Amino acid sequence: MGKFDITSVRFNDQGLISVIAQDAETLEVLMLAWMNAESLSETLETGRMTYWSRSRQTFWRKGESSGHVQTLLDMRLDCDRDCLLALVKQVGPACHTNRRSCFYTAVRDGEEIELSQPEA
């Protein structure tokens, strides 16, 4: 397929693309976040997951303040090139609630069920 060209990525109207972070070893889905072209480039260059914080309008280098770093092991594009899958090595919890995954709430038979507790 050749050399990766970032201009082939389909960013949305806000210049962002969604990124699913998945544990490379367990395949657990850890979180969903956003990247712009610059944070994607930084991630690919450094191997450290760098997202774009929509609420703060700034770069979010995962683990910069918490120490819960995500190291990129493999980056994948979906078939439409409008979503990314990052296979990562996660240190500590991925979620800001101090849980391993942001997907800790299930909906079963119309009820919400908490699947995990925050790490101590």
Secondary structure in CASP SS format (residue, H / E / C, confidence):
PFRMAT SS
TARGET T0000
AUTHOR 0000-0000-0000
METHOD secondary structure of the structure
MODEL  1
M C 1.00
G C 1.00
K C 1.00
F C 1.00
D C 1.00
I H 1.00
T H 1.00
S H 1.00
V C 1.00
R C 1.00
F C 1.00
N C 1.00
D C 1.00
Q C 1.00
G C 1.00
L C 1.00
I E 1.00
S E 1.00
V E 1.00
I E 1.00
A E 1.00
Q E 1.00
D E 1.00
A C 1.00
E C 1.00
T C 1.00
L C 1.00
E C 1.00
V E 1.00
L E 1.00
M E 1.00
L E 1.00
A E 1.00
W E 1.00
M E 1.00
N C 1.00
A H 1.00
E H 1.00
S H 1.00
L H 1.00
S H 1.00
E H 1.00
T H 1.00
L H 1.00
E H 1.00
T H 1.00
G C 1.00
R E 1.00
M C 1.00
T E 1.00
Y E 1.00
W E 1.00
S E 1.00
R C 1.00
S C 1.00
R C 1.00
Q C 1.00
T E 1.00
F E 1.00
W E 1.00
R E 1.00
K C 1.00
G C 1.00
E C 1.00
S C 1.00
S C 1.00
G C 1.00
H C 1.00
V C 1.00
Q E 1.00
T E 1.00
L E 1.00
L E 1.00
D E 1.00
M E 1.00
R E 1.00
L E 1.00
D C 1.00
C C 1.00
D C 1.00
R C 1.00
D C 1.00
C E 1.00
L E 1.00
L E 1.00
A E 1.00
L E 1.00
V E 1.00
K E 1.00
Q E 1.00
V C 1.00
G C 1.00
P C 1.00
A C 1.00
C C 1.00
H C 1.00
T C 1.00
N C 1.00
R C 1.00
R C 1.00
S C 1.00
C C 1.00
F C 1.00
Y C 1.00
T E 1.00
A E 1.00
V E 1.00
R E 1.00
D C 1.00
G C 1.00
E E 1.00
E E 1.00
I E 1.00
E E 1.00
L C 1.00
S C 1.00
Q C 1.00
P C 1.00
E C 1.00
A C 1.00
END
